[in-house]
């Protein structure tokens, strides 16, 4: 058997994913029953039973959703640890690109987490109301999430069983070198120009969140997520590693860098997802939740604060920028 | 006005030990009235009281209080509704024996986010009505049965609910304490409360302040 599948982290991860999937299947089956017969206005025996059952199903789904959120950083942690057994890999960057499934799997997981966040918000609004107004909508949303989770778990097994342990993989070692950096930046932007755009979009996004502009906040959140990935990888990461040629989005997840990568990426994802979810909620359940804009601004500021802190710290310690 | 429509309660549904406790109950209880539910043990009185008090959900049917359907309230809202609008006096009082009288009564105010002055004011008022203020600092385990019941009544009225529900209130009391209880119920009625009492005690049979007596048998009102 492939050594990757025998690694502790991968066994734990796949076991947890499988367990979540089993619970998801159960919840999916009952969700369909509830969707088919739900009628809150009825006082029939069936409706009372469905309300009772729905309570249990919501509990199961909430458990799986929270477990999914916690499993994302663990997935990255597992990849990072695999770099010890995969030749050529220095961190999770090499493992993610070890086969064609890695990046798709990672992107799908992030995509799923976005819908999980939306589901959790819809669920909390539904439970706070007196008449379960969003019950049907949240179960429809759950069916979508269920199918995404099914694809995700299939990809997980394909991905982990196809990581080569005999041939060397390409890792962040190949992007060491200043000249290669600009080639990876979208539209061949100059790094300085990209950082100016990064701060401008951040300021604009905070302003739009303050103005509670759902559509523009969504657009600029997507843009900020995109530009932040490249800004962190090709600029801010060099200050975290204190090495101008070390440009990697994953090494910062390691102990040597105080696991700062987890805080950095988590604050970016929470900040942008909260802002992006406002329009989804507005269109899907006709609810404006202004609190989400505030949460978004808090996490985006934390994200930008962490990025800026490393640059300033380097400058104050060394008197120069990289 | 409390309106009960086609109310059913089935325990262990679709199992070998299925038990149909309430069968198509239809009932109207007017505001500021005192209603007695009479019947032998197992006739469904306590189950009906628990459903009226939102402590339990029916299997089918509805309960409306002032046009609000309370039988379908989600648990979170049911508990808030209960705290604000319903006072329950349990047969065995359900008090915290190691806490004192004041603490037991104040406990019922915790879900309403009142400040300490409001809590103190409400508890003192309830203790005065229930005539237990002189035992304010006494631990409940040191009280007599009649005193415990007065604490239970004070706890039931501390949030000034419109509806007071009592389950077998005189079952554990002697004659004198039962008479005291009746006086208190009469006083609560003059304060505008709606009172529903489940009992099989004949002491309630011919009271001037009782508006309706319903007899329950085998889960039905007969």
HADDOCK unambig.tbl for C-alpha pairs under 7 A between the chains (distance, minus, plus):
assign (segid A and resid 43 and name CA) (segid B and resid 60 and name CA) 5.56 0.50 0.50
assign (segid A and resid 43 and name CA) (segid B and resid 61 and name CA) 5.17 0.50 0.50
assign (segid A and resid 43 and name CA) (segid B and resid 62 and name CA) 6.28 0.50 0.50
assign (segid A and resid 44 and name CA) (segid B and resid 60 and name CA) 4.95 0.50 0.50
assign (segid A and resid 44 and name CA) (segid B and resid 61 and name CA) 6.49 0.50 0.50
assign (segid A and resid 45 and name CA) (segid B and resid 59 and name CA) 5.21 0.50 0.50
assign (segid A and resid 45 and name CA) (segid B and resid 60 and name CA) 4.48 0.50 0.50
assign (segid A and resid 48 and name CA) (segid B and resid 59 and name CA) 6.23 0.50 0.50
assign (segid A and resid 48 and name CA) (segid B and resid 60 and name CA) 6.65 0.50 0.50
assign (segid A and resid 130 and name CA) (segid B and resid 73 and name CA) 6.00 0.50 0.50
assign (segid A and resid 130 and name CA) (segid B and resid 74 and name CA) 6.25 0.50 0.50
assign (segid A and resid 130 and name CA) (segid B and resid 77 and name CA) 6.62 0.50 0.50
